[in-house]
Amino acid sequence: MSHANWNRGIRRVVWMAATVAALAATACGDDYEPLIICHNANCLEPANPEDDSTLETLEASMALFDEERGTPPFDGLEIDTFWWGDEERCLMAHDLDHPERAVDAVEAVEAVHEALSDRMSRGEAITRSGEHFTLLIELKGHVEPPKEAHHNPEQRRQHAECAVEMAQLFMDGADDAGYSAEVVFMSFAPPLLKALSEVEGFDALRQRQQGVRLSALHGLPRPLDIQTEPLDAFPDDIGIDLISAHPHWTRDIDIQAYESRGFELNLWSFNLVPEHYDAIRIWRPIYVTTSQAPTLSAWLDQKAR
């Protein structure tokens, strides 16, 4: 047997053992469930990434409600923030393919708060789990369409200040309306997370009763994509406590590395496939960020029966 085939065989045995253990835990009444986050402010099904990160899909996603459960199908929502260098604007945008439909990022926060406040006024649940609502704020690492167009130091500071302003606005709204809230900042770019930690007001955010977390972000490995940075590029001293990773590009050795840094896990993806469900069962992330929140919610309900 070749060395490559031997390694594949070992990995297959490890994977099967982990799967059996996960299924056994489920059969024994394991009540583990992740918190579901609406990916790119768009949980409308069938998933269409072309509609991601627009105010229209955000508002429509926030209106989703499972009448049978009596709850929304998710526990939070992701807002992508993009610092548009030429215009010096902080946008809700996944990229700059359609700048004409992008809105200022604070407008997105206001729309989320308005939807949650309306739910509170009607006495309805604001999350699937009954826990806090999580606002996940991603800071995109480029300032023009090419991903190589990184921030200069001033743009980094401005982008970080925008993200902190969004979090402050959201948490103030939560206090006023009486709902529990959490903010997770994440980025592919370590310098942006470092800049966040240096913004005046960030420390005050972290000292509030509601939670504030920092997450490193991993996706396609190099050379398939240039965004993902090595884990050791993320500073140890700024309070990162979460890793957001794509299950297709994550291996057991990566999970071990994350655990060695004390990171909890968020798995993110667009469309759900069988491997993603296996990853949820085996790695037990605290969050799952998906474009198919209603589908994942229904799967979790079925698994719990």
Buried (B, 14 or more C-beta within 10 A) or exposed (E): EEEEEEEEEEEEEEEEEBEEEBEEBBEEEBEBBBBBBBBBBBBBBEBEEEBBBBBBBBBBBBEBEBEEEEBBBBBBBBBBBBBBBEEEBBBBBBBBEEBEBBBBBBBBBBBBBBBBBBBBEEEEBBBBBEEBBBBBBBBBBBBBEEBEBBBEEEBBBBBBBBBBBBBBBBBEBBBEBEBBBBBBBBBBBBBBBBBBBEBEEBEEBBEBEBBBBBBBBBBEBEEEEBBBBEBEEBBEEBBBEBBBBBBEBBEEEBBEBBEEBEBBBBBBBBEBEEEBBBBBBBBBBEBBBBBBBBBBBBBBBEBEE
